[in-house]
Amino acid sequence: MQTIITTERGYDGLVDYMYDVGMKRVLVVCGNSCSRLDVGKFLDEQVRLGKIDAMYFRDFAPNPDYASVVKGVDVFHANGCDSILAIGGGSAMDVAKCIKLYATMQQGYDYIHEPVVPNDIPFVAVPTTAGTGSEATRFAVVYYNGEKQSVTEVSCIPQAVLFDASVLDSLPPYQRKSTMMDAFCHAVESFWSVNSTDESKEYSKTAIRLILENCESYLANEPAGNKKMLEAANIAGKAINISQTTAGHAMCYKLTSLYGIAHGHAASLCVSALWPYMILHLDDCTDPRGVSYLVQMFENLAECLGAKSSEVAAKKFTNFVRALSLEKPLVHGDGDFEILKKSVNPVRLKNNPVRLDVDAIDQIYHQILGE
Protein backbone atom coordinates (compact mmCIF):
# COMPACT_ATOMS: atom_id res chain seq x y z
CA MET A 1 0.00 0.00 0.00
CA GLN A 2 1.48 3.34 -1.08
CA THR A 3 1.73 5.95 1.69
CA ILE A 4 0.25 9.34 0.76
CA ILE A 5 1.81 12.38 2.43
CA THR A 6 0.03 15.73 2.32
CA THR A 7 1.22 19.27 3.02
CA GLU A 8 -1.37 20.04 5.70
CA ARG A 9 1.55 20.46 8.14
CA GLY A 10 3.88 21.97 5.60
CA TYR A 11 6.64 19.51 4.76
CA ASP A 12 7.04 18.08 8.25
CA GLY A 13 5.20 14.95 7.16
CA LEU A 14 7.80 14.34 4.46
CA VAL A 15 10.67 14.69 6.93
CA ASP A 16 8.92 12.49 9.48
CA TYR A 17 8.41 9.76 6.89
CA MET A 18 12.05 9.94 5.77
CA TYR A 19 13.22 9.57 9.37
CA ASP A 20 10.76 6.75 10.08
CA VAL A 21 11.94 4.57 7.17
CA GLY A 22 15.63 5.29 7.72
CA MET A 23 16.43 7.57 4.77
CA LYS A 24 19.79 8.79 6.07
CA ARG A 25 21.70 9.64 2.87
CA VAL A 26 19.25 10.56 0.15
CA LEU A 27 19.78 10.82 -3.59
CA VAL A 28 17.45 13.59 -4.77
CA VAL A 29 16.59 13.13 -8.46
CA CYS A 30 15.16 16.36 -9.80
CA GLY A 31 15.28 18.94 -12.58
CA ASN A 32 16.95 22.36 -12.40
CA SER A 33 13.60 24.01 -11.66
CA CYS A 34 13.26 22.12 -8.37
CA SER A 35 15.00 24.86 -6.38
CA ARG A 36 12.24 27.29 -7.40
CA LEU A 37 9.52 25.11 -5.87
CA ASP A 38 8.52 25.42 -2.23
CA VAL A 39 9.43 21.79 -1.60
CA GLY A 40 12.81 22.33 -3.27
CA LYS A 41 13.51 25.43 -1.18
CA PHE A 42 12.53 23.49 1.93
CA LEU A 43 14.91 20.64 1.11
CA ASP A 44 17.75 23.05 0.32
CA GLU A 45 17.26 24.66 3.72
CA GLN A 46 17.11 21.31 5.52
CA VAL A 47 20.34 20.25 3.83
CA ARG A 48 22.01 23.59 4.70
CA LEU A 49 21.00 23.19 8.33
CA GLY A 50 22.28 19.62 8.41
CA LYS A 51 18.85 18.14 9.13
CA ILE A 52 18.84 16.10 5.91
CA ASP A 53 21.88 14.54 4.26
CA ALA A 54 21.32 14.62 0.53
CA MET A 55 23.08 14.49 -2.82
CA TYR A 56 21.33 16.03 -5.86
CA PHE A 57 21.30 14.37 -9.28
CA ARG A 58 20.11 16.58 -12.14
CA ASP A 59 22.19 15.31 -15.05
CA PHE A 60 19.40 14.07 -17.30
CA ALA A 61 17.14 15.48 -20.01
CA PRO A 62 13.52 14.91 -21.05
CA ASN A 63 13.21 11.44 -22.57
CA PRO A 64 16.25 10.40 -20.49
CA ASP A 65 18.82 8.07 -21.96
CA TYR A 66 20.45 5.04 -20.43
CA ALA A 67 23.78 6.83 -19.97
CA SER A 68 22.11 9.37 -17.67
CA VAL A 69 20.72 6.59 -15.51
CA VAL A 70 24.16 4.96 -15.27
CA LYS A 71 25.57 8.31 -14.08
CA GLY A 72 22.84 8.42 -11.46
CA VAL A 73 23.68 4.91 -10.24
CA ASP A 74 27.35 5.92 -10.00
CA VAL A 75 26.44 9.02 -7.98
CA PHE A 76 24.24 6.88 -5.70
CA HIS A 77 27.14 4.53 -4.91
CA ALA A 78 29.93 7.11 -4.83
CA ASN A 79 28.11 9.13 -2.16
CA GLY A 80 26.95 6.22 -0.03
CA CYS A 81 23.27 6.88 -0.65
CA ASP A 82 20.70 4.57 0.91
CA SER A 83 17.46 6.01 -0.47
CA ILE A 84 15.92 8.05 -3.28
CA LEU A 85 13.64 11.08 -3.45
CA ALA A 86 12.31 11.99 -6.91
CA ILE A 87 10.85 15.45 -7.54
CA GLY A 88 9.52 16.18 -11.01
CA GLY A 89 7.48 14.92 -13.92
CA GLY A 90 7.70 11.69 -15.85
CA SER A 91 11.39 12.03 -16.77
CA ALA A 92 12.57 12.48 -13.18
CA MET A 93 10.36 9.59 -12.09
CA ASP A 94 11.68 7.29 -14.83
CA VAL A 95 15.31 8.12 -14.01
CA ALA A 96 14.74 7.60 -10.29
CA LYS A 97 12.95 4.30 -10.87
CA CYS A 98 15.78 2.97 -13.02
CA ILE A 99 18.43 4.14 -10.55
CA LYS A 100 16.56 2.30 -7.80
CA LEU A 101 16.40 -0.92 -9.82
CA TYR A 102 19.99 -0.78 -11.06
CA ALA A 103 21.52 0.28 -7.73
CA THR A 104 21.60 -3.28 -6.38
CA MET A 105 22.76 -4.89 -9.64
CA GLN A 106 26.40 -5.70 -10.34
CA GLN A 107 28.25 -2.59 -11.45
CA GLY A 108 30.21 -2.58 -14.69
CA TYR A 109 27.62 -4.60 -16.59
CA ASP A 110 24.98 -3.45 -19.06
CA TYR A 111 22.10 -3.09 -16.61
CA ILE A 112 19.43 -2.93 -19.27
CA HIS A 113 20.23 -6.46 -20.47
CA GLU A 114 20.58 -7.97 -17.00
CA PRO A 115 17.69 -9.54 -15.06
CA VAL A 116 16.17 -7.03 -12.64
CA VAL A 117 16.34 -8.08 -9.00
CA PRO A 118 13.66 -6.47 -6.76
CA ASN A 119 14.95 -4.38 -3.87
CA ASP A 120 13.53 -2.42 -0.95
CA ILE A 121 15.57 0.79 -1.23
CA PRO A 122 13.36 3.52 0.31
CA PHE A 123 11.88 5.62 -2.49
CA VAL A 124 9.64 8.70 -2.17
CA ALA A 125 8.14 10.64 -5.08
CA VAL A 126 6.91 14.22 -5.38
CA PRO A 127 5.10 14.58 -8.74
CA THR A 128 5.20 18.11 -10.17
CA THR A 129 2.61 17.55 -12.89
CA ALA A 130 -0.90 16.12 -12.66
CA GLY A 131 -0.75 13.76 -15.59
CA THR A 132 1.69 10.88 -15.91
CA GLY A 133 0.75 9.09 -12.69
CA SER A 134 4.24 7.59 -12.96
CA GLU A 135 4.58 7.68 -9.18
CA ALA A 136 1.90 4.94 -9.04
CA THR A 137 3.13 2.59 -11.76
CA ARG A 138 5.67 -0.21 -12.15
CA PHE A 139 6.76 1.12 -15.54
CA ALA A 140 9.69 3.30 -16.58
CA VAL A 141 11.02 4.36 -19.97
CA VAL A 142 14.65 4.99 -20.88
CA TYR A 143 16.29 5.46 -24.27
CA TYR A 144 19.07 3.03 -25.16
CA ASN A 145 21.05 3.70 -28.36
CA GLY A 146 18.22 5.99 -29.42
CA GLU A 147 15.54 3.34 -28.98
CA LYS A 148 12.86 3.51 -26.31
CA GLN A 149 13.14 0.71 -23.77
CA SER A 150 10.41 -0.12 -21.28
CA VAL A 151 11.36 -1.30 -17.81
CA THR A 152 8.77 -3.10 -15.72
CA GLU A 153 9.19 -4.09 -12.08
CA VAL A 154 6.82 -3.74 -9.13
CA SER A 155 9.58 -2.76 -6.72
CA CYS A 156 10.25 0.45 -8.67
CA ILE A 157 6.94 1.90 -7.44
CA PRO A 158 7.66 4.56 -4.78
CA GLN A 159 6.64 3.49 -1.30
CA ALA A 160 5.36 6.99 -0.56
CA VAL A 161 4.11 10.01 -2.52
CA LEU A 162 3.89 13.64 -1.43
CA PHE A 163 0.96 15.55 -2.92
CA ASP A 164 1.93 19.21 -2.95
CA ALA A 165 -0.58 21.33 -4.88
CA SER A 166 1.79 24.32 -4.89
CA VAL A 167 4.08 22.60 -7.44
CA LEU A 168 1.39 23.21 -10.08
CA ASP A 169 1.14 26.98 -9.47
CA SER A 170 3.59 27.90 -12.24
CA LEU A 171 2.51 25.24 -14.73
CA PRO A 172 1.94 26.91 -18.16
CA PRO A 173 -1.65 26.65 -19.50
CA TYR A 174 -0.75 24.33 -22.37
CA GLN A 175 1.12 21.92 -20.10
CA ARG A 176 -1.70 22.15 -17.59
CA LYS A 177 -4.21 21.04 -20.22
CA SER A 178 -2.07 18.35 -21.83
CA THR A 179 -1.05 16.71 -18.56
CA MET A 180 -4.66 16.59 -17.42
CA MET A 181 -5.55 14.89 -20.69
CA ASP A 182 -2.77 12.35 -20.18
CA ALA A 183 -4.45 11.35 -16.91
CA PHE A 184 -7.89 11.35 -18.56
CA CYS A 185 -6.63 9.08 -21.36
CA HIS A 186 -5.00 6.76 -18.84
CA ALA A 187 -8.31 6.34 -17.06
CA VAL A 188 -10.31 5.79 -20.25
CA GLU A 189 -7.84 3.40 -21.88
CA SER A 190 -7.47 1.43 -18.67
CA PHE A 191 -11.23 0.99 -18.49
CA TRP A 192 -11.45 -0.58 -21.96
CA SER A 193 -8.12 -2.48 -21.84
CA VAL A 194 -8.37 -6.26 -22.27
CA ASN A 195 -6.37 -6.47 -19.01
CA SER A 196 -8.90 -4.47 -16.98
CA THR A 197 -10.18 -5.86 -13.70
CA ASP A 198 -12.89 -4.79 -11.30
CA GLU A 199 -10.19 -3.05 -9.25
CA SER A 200 -8.69 -1.16 -12.20
CA LYS A 201 -12.15 -0.09 -13.36
CA GLU A 202 -12.91 1.37 -9.94
CA TYR A 203 -9.69 3.37 -10.16
CA SER A 204 -10.68 4.53 -13.66
CA LYS A 205 -14.15 5.58 -12.55
CA THR A 206 -12.75 7.55 -9.62
CA ALA A 207 -10.13 9.27 -11.76
CA ILE A 208 -12.67 10.23 -14.46
CA ARG A 209 -15.05 11.61 -11.84
CA LEU A 210 -12.29 13.66 -10.19
CA ILE A 211 -11.14 15.06 -13.53
CA LEU A 212 -14.62 16.08 -14.67
CA GLU A 213 -15.58 17.53 -11.29
CA ASN A 214 -12.38 19.53 -10.80
CA CYS A 215 -11.23 20.49 -14.32
CA GLU A 216 -12.53 24.07 -14.13
CA SER A 217 -10.90 24.71 -10.76
CA TYR A 218 -7.68 23.08 -11.94
CA LEU A 219 -7.58 25.08 -15.19
CA ALA A 220 -8.15 28.23 -13.14
CA ASN A 221 -5.05 27.29 -11.09
CA GLU A 222 -6.97 27.09 -7.83
CA PRO A 223 -5.31 25.17 -4.96
CA ALA A 224 -8.30 22.89 -4.44
CA GLY A 225 -8.43 21.97 -8.13
CA ASN A 226 -4.68 21.40 -8.28
CA LYS A 227 -4.83 19.10 -5.27
CA LYS A 228 -7.68 17.04 -6.72
CA MET A 229 -6.00 16.76 -10.13
CA LEU A 230 -2.83 15.39 -8.53
CA GLU A 231 -5.03 12.81 -6.84
CA ALA A 232 -6.81 12.00 -10.11
CA ALA A 233 -3.53 11.48 -11.98
CA ASN A 234 -2.26 9.20 -9.23
CA ILE A 235 -5.43 7.10 -9.26
CA ALA A 236 -5.38 6.89 -13.08
CA GLY A 237 -1.78 5.71 -12.71
CA LYS A 238 -2.96 2.97 -10.37
CA ALA A 239 -5.47 1.93 -13.03
CA ILE A 240 -2.88 1.54 -15.82
CA ASN A 241 -0.50 -0.12 -13.38
CA ILE A 242 -2.98 -3.01 -13.47
CA SER A 243 -4.29 -2.86 -17.03
CA GLN A 244 -1.63 -0.97 -19.04
CA THR A 245 -2.52 1.48 -21.80
CA THR A 246 -3.88 0.57 -25.24
CA ALA A 247 -3.81 1.78 -28.85
CA GLY A 248 -4.44 5.39 -27.84
CA HIS A 249 -1.02 5.62 -26.23
CA ALA A 250 0.64 3.31 -28.76
CA MET A 251 -0.42 5.69 -31.55
CA CYS A 252 0.38 8.96 -29.81
CA TYR A 253 4.16 8.73 -29.44
CA LYS A 254 5.02 9.42 -33.07
CA LEU A 255 2.57 12.36 -33.15
CA THR A 256 4.59 13.88 -30.32
CA SER A 257 7.95 13.48 -32.04
CA LEU A 258 6.73 14.29 -35.57
CA TYR A 259 4.79 17.45 -34.72
CA GLY A 260 6.31 18.61 -31.44
CA ILE A 261 3.08 18.48 -29.46
CA ALA A 262 2.88 17.39 -25.82
CA HIS A 263 2.28 13.75 -24.96
CA GLY A 264 -1.14 14.33 -23.35
CA HIS A 265 -2.21 16.47 -26.31
CA ALA A 266 -1.30 13.67 -28.72
CA ALA A 267 -2.96 11.01 -26.56
CA SER A 268 -6.20 12.99 -26.40
CA LEU A 269 -6.33 13.28 -30.20
CA CYS A 270 -5.76 9.55 -30.57
CA VAL A 271 -8.40 8.56 -28.03
CA SER A 272 -10.88 10.99 -29.64
CA ALA A 273 -10.56 9.12 -32.95
CA LEU A 274 -10.09 5.63 -31.54
CA TRP A 275 -13.18 5.63 -29.33
CA PRO A 276 -15.85 6.04 -32.07
CA TYR A 277 -13.90 3.71 -34.38
CA MET A 278 -14.04 0.89 -31.84
CA ILE A 279 -17.75 1.39 -31.19
CA LEU A 280 -18.35 0.89 -34.92
CA HIS A 281 -16.14 -2.22 -35.07
CA LEU A 282 -17.24 -4.28 -32.09
CA ASP A 283 -17.26 -7.43 -34.23
CA ASP A 284 -13.46 -7.18 -34.30
CA CYS A 285 -13.40 -7.76 -30.55
CA THR A 286 -10.13 -9.14 -29.14
CA ASP A 287 -11.17 -9.15 -25.49
CA PRO A 288 -11.52 -12.77 -24.34
CA ARG A 289 -14.64 -11.75 -22.41
CA GLY A 290 -16.45 -11.41 -25.73
CA VAL A 291 -18.50 -8.93 -27.77
CA SER A 292 -21.38 -8.77 -25.29
CA TYR A 293 -18.92 -7.82 -22.57
CA LEU A 294 -17.44 -5.16 -24.84
CA VAL A 295 -20.85 -3.63 -25.52
CA GLN A 296 -21.62 -3.51 -21.80
CA MET A 297 -18.17 -2.14 -21.01
CA PHE A 298 -18.64 0.82 -23.38
CA GLU A 299 -22.04 1.49 -21.84
CA ASN A 300 -20.52 1.44 -18.36
CA LEU A 301 -17.77 3.78 -19.52
CA ALA A 302 -20.43 6.13 -20.86
CA GLU A 303 -22.02 6.18 -17.40
CA CYS A 304 -18.67 7.25 -15.94
CA LEU A 305 -18.82 10.33 -18.17
CA GLY A 306 -22.50 10.99 -17.41
CA ALA A 307 -23.47 10.12 -20.99
CA LYS A 308 -26.60 8.29 -22.14
CA SER A 309 -24.88 6.07 -24.70
CA SER A 310 -21.48 4.95 -25.92
CA GLU A 311 -21.70 7.24 -28.92
CA VAL A 312 -22.59 10.24 -26.77
CA ALA A 313 -19.71 9.48 -24.43
CA ALA A 314 -17.22 9.38 -27.30
CA LYS A 315 -18.58 12.70 -28.59
CA LYS A 316 -18.44 14.21 -25.11
CA PHE A 317 -14.78 13.29 -24.82
CA THR A 318 -14.03 14.83 -28.23
CA ASN A 319 -15.86 18.03 -27.30
CA PHE A 320 -13.92 18.15 -24.03
CA VAL A 321 -10.64 18.06 -25.98
CA ARG A 322 -11.84 20.71 -28.44
CA ALA A 323 -12.92 23.01 -25.61
CA LEU A 324 -9.31 22.95 -24.42
CA SER A 325 -8.16 24.14 -27.87
CA LEU A 326 -5.89 21.14 -28.27
CA GLU A 327 -5.83 21.39 -32.04
CA LYS A 328 -4.84 18.88 -34.69
CA PRO A 329 -1.30 19.49 -36.01
CA LEU A 330 -0.74 20.38 -39.66
CA VAL A 331 0.30 17.48 -41.89
CA HIS A 332 3.60 17.95 -43.72
CA GLY A 333 2.56 15.70 -46.58
CA ASP A 334 1.34 12.21 -47.49
CA GLY A 335 4.62 10.78 -46.25
CA ASP A 336 3.51 11.55 -42.70
CA PHE A 337 0.91 8.82 -42.80
CA GLU A 338 3.44 6.24 -43.96
CA ILE A 339 5.66 7.19 -41.04
CA LEU A 340 2.80 7.15 -38.56
CA LYS A 341 1.24 3.81 -39.45
CA LYS A 342 4.64 2.10 -39.30
CA SER A 343 5.45 3.62 -35.91
CA VAL A 344 2.92 1.77 -33.76
CA ASN A 345 4.28 -0.78 -31.32
CA PRO A 346 2.28 -4.00 -31.89
CA VAL A 347 2.86 -5.05 -28.28
CA ARG A 348 0.73 -2.11 -27.11
CA LEU A 349 -2.03 -3.17 -29.52
CA LYS A 350 -2.40 -6.48 -27.71
CA ASN A 351 -4.10 -4.59 -24.90
CA ASN A 352 -6.65 -2.99 -27.22
CA PRO A 353 -10.17 -4.53 -27.12
CA VAL A 354 -10.76 -4.10 -30.87
CA ARG A 355 -8.40 -5.50 -33.51
CA LEU A 356 -6.45 -2.89 -35.46
CA ASP A 357 -4.58 -3.80 -38.62
CA VAL A 358 -2.38 -1.46 -40.66
CA ASP A 359 -5.33 -0.18 -42.70
CA ALA A 360 -7.33 0.56 -39.55
CA ILE A 361 -4.40 2.41 -38.00
CA ASP A 362 -3.97 4.42 -41.20
CA GLN A 363 -7.68 5.26 -41.21
CA ILE A 364 -7.57 6.41 -37.58
CA TYR A 365 -4.52 8.59 -38.22
CA HIS A 366 -6.33 10.22 -41.15
CA GLN A 367 -9.26 10.87 -38.81
CA ILE A 368 -6.95 12.31 -36.13
CA LEU A 369 -5.29 14.69 -38.57
CA GLY A 370 -8.47 15.62 -40.43
CA GLU A 371 -7.30 14.24 -43.76
N, C-alpha and C positions, 0 to 999 in steps of 0.2 A: 504494500500500500504506500503510495507516494505521499510524503508529508507536504502539506501546503502551509507556507509561512506568509503572513500578511504584514502590512506596515501600520497596523493600528497602534503599535507602540514604537513607531519609527522603525529603526533597523535593529533594535535590541533583540527581536525574535531571531533574526538571522545569526547574530553573534552567539546567542544562547544555544542555537542548534549546532553551530560549528564547534562550540566547546563540548556540548553533550556527546557528539559522535567522535570526538578526538581529532578534529582537523587542526593540527598543530603547525604544519608548514604547507601553505596552500598555494597551488598554482592557479592564478587567476587568468583565465582565457577570455580576452575581450578585445574590442576594437579601440581605435584611438579616440573615439568620441565618448568612451566610458567615463573619462575624468570630468566630463561636463554634466553627467547625470548626478542626481542627488545620491544615489547608491554608490556611485564611483567616488564622489567627494567624501562620503562617509568612510569608505574603505581606505582611501588615501590617508585620511586623518587617523584612523585606527592603526594603520601601519606606521605612520610617523610617531605616534604615541607609544608604539611598542606593544599595543594590545592584540594585534594580529600579525603573524609572521607570514608574509606573502611574497611571491615572485610573480611578476606580470609577464604574460606571453601575448604579444600582439602581432607577431610576424607571420601574418596570413592575409589573404585577399578574399573577396567574394568568390564563390566557387573554388574553395581552397584545394590546393594540390597536395599530393602525397608527401612531397618534400617538406612542405610546411608542417605537416603532422609529425614527421620524423624529427624536425627541429624542436617541436614542442615536447616530444618524448625525451629528447636529450636534455632539454632545460629542466624537465621534471626530475630526472635522475641526478643531474649535475648539482642541483640545489637541494637535494634531499627532501623533495616534496612527498607528502603522504596523502594528499587530497586535492580535489579540483573544484573550482568555482567558475562557472561559465556565465558571462554577462553579455548578451547580444541577441542577434537574430539567428537565422538558420545556419549561417556560416560558422559563427562562434560555437554554436551547439555541436555542429558536425565535427569541428576540429577537436573540441573538448571530449566528445564521445570516443573518437578514434584514439586520442592520447590515452584515455582511460583504459581502453582495450589493449593497446599496444604496450602500455607501461609495464605489464607483468610478463611480456613475451621476451624471448632471448634477443638481446641487442646484437646488431651487426647482421641480422638476417632481413630479408624482404618481408616485412610484416604482412603485407597485403596478400601474400601467397601462403602464409602460415596459418594453421588452424587457430582460431580464436579460443582462448581459455578464459572462461568467466572469472571475474574478480570482484571483490567487495570494497574497492577503493572508494572512500566517501566522495560523493559528487553532488553538488548543489547547482541549480540553474536559476538564472534571473532573465527571463525572456524580455526583450526590449521592443518586440513587435507583437501584435495580436493577430497572428496568422498561421505560422508554420506548425505550431503545436509540437515542435521537435522535442521540447522538454518532456513530452509524454510518450515518445515512441522509441522503439528498439532499432530504428533505422538511422543510418548516417550515409552521407555521400561525400566522396573524395575523388579528385581527378588524378589518374595515374597514366603517365605518358599521353596526356591529352584526352583520355577516355574516361567517362564517368563510371565509377565503381561504387556499387552499393554494399554497405556493410550492415549486417543484421545480427544483433545479439542482445538478448534481454538485459544482461547486466550493464549495458551502456545507458540504460534509462536512469536519469538522476533520481537519487533517493528523496530529494526534497526540492521544492520550487518556491521561489519568492515571487509573489504577485505584487508589483509596485506600479500602480497606475500612473505615477508621475513620469515614468520612462517614456510614455506616449505623448507627453505634452508638446514636444517639438517635432513630432512626426509630420512630414509634409503631407498635404491633402491627397496627392496621388498615391503615395505609399500607404496612407491610412486606408484608402478605398481598396487598393489591390491586396493588401494583407488580410483585410476582412473577408474579401472574396476567396482567398486561399482557404481560410477556415470554413467558409460556407461550402465550397466545393469539396473539401475533405468530408464534411458531414453528409452531403448528398451522395457522393460517390461511395462512401462507406455503407450507406443504407442500401444501395442497390448492388453492392459487390457480391459475387458468388460466395465469398468467404464470410459474409455477415452472420452474426449470431443475435440472439435476443439481447445479449449484453451490449454488443456494438450498436444495435439499433436504438437502444435506450440512450446511449451516449449521443448518437446522431440527433435524435429527437430533441434532447436537451440543448445541444449546441445550436440547432436551427432556431429553436424558440428564443434562446438568449440573443442570437444575432438579430432576429426580426424585431424583438422587443426593445433592443438597445441601440439599434443602428443610428437613429437620429441623434441620440445623446452622444454616442461615440464620434460621429462625424462632426458634431459641434465641439468636440474636444472637451467634453465635460468629464470631471473625475469619475462620476458614477458610471457613465457609459464606457469609459476607458477600462475601469475595473471589471465590468461585466464582459467586455470583449476579450480581455485576457483570459477570463474564465472560459468563455465560449471556445476560444482557440485551443486551450488546453484539453477541453472535453472532446472536441473534434479530433484532436491528436490521439486521444485514448481510443476513439472509434477506429481510426485507420491503423492503430497499433494492432488491433485484432483482425481487421478485414483487409487492410491495404487499399490503395487507391486503384482506379480502373482506367478505362480508355481516356477519360477526360484529362488526367494528368499525363498519361503516356503521349498524348497528342500535343500537349501544350509546350513541351520543352523546346522544340525547334522553333515555335512561334516566338519564344522569348529571345533566342539567339539570332534568329533571322531578321526580326523587326525591332529588337531593342526594347520590347515592352516588359513590364514586370511580370513575374511568375503568376501571381494571383489574377492579374488582368488576363493573361493568356488562358489560364485555367477556366476562368468564368466564360470566356468566348467559346471554349471547347464544350463545356457542359451545356451551354445554351443551345448549341447545335446538336449535341449528342442525345440529349434528353428526348426531344420530339422524334428524332430518328428511331430510337429504340422502341418508343411506344408504337410506331408504325411497323416495326419488324419483330414483333413478339414471337412469331413462328421460328425465328432464328435463335431461340432461347438456348443458352449454354449452361444455365444454372441447373444443377442436378435435381433441384426441387421441382422443376417442371414449369410449363407455361402458365398453369393456373396459379401457381405460387407467384410467378412474375407479375401477372395481372393484379393480384391482390397486393403485392409489394408496392407497385406504383400507386395504387389507390391509397395505401397507408402513408406513403411518402407525401402524397397530395394533402392528406389530413395534417401532416406536420407543418405544411405551409399555409394551412387554412384555406385550401382550395377545394372546390366541389368535384373535380375530376383530375385525372392524370394530365390531360391536355391543358387544362387551366393552370395546373401547377407549373408545367413546363413554361407556359407563357408568362406566368407571374415571375418566374426566375429570370427570364429574358428581359422583362420590363424592369426588374430590379437592377440588372446590370446596366441597361440603357440609362436609367435615371442617375446612375453614377457617372455618366459620360465616359465610360470605358469603351472607346470606339474601336472599330475594326481597323487594323493597319492597312496601309496601301500596298497592293501587290506590285512587285517589281516587274513581273512578267510571267509567262506561262511556265517558265523553268522553276518558279517557286513551288508549284504544285508537285513537280517531280521530286524536288528535294524533300518536301514535307511528307509525302506519302511513303517515302523510303526511310524516314527518320524514326518511325514508331517502333518502340521496343515490343516485340511480340510477347515477351514474358508478362508485361503489364496487361496485355489484352486477355490473358487467361483469367483475369479477375472480373472481366466485363460480362454482364449477364446476357448480352446479345452478341452473336457472332459478327465480327467485322473482318471482311477481306480487304484486299488492296483497293478494289473499286469502291467499297463502302467508305473507306477512309478518305479516298480522294473526293468522294461526293460530300462528305462532312466538311472537309477542308474548304471546298468551294462554297459551302453554305456559311461557314465561319467568316470567310473573307468577302462574301457578297458577290461572288463571281458565278 
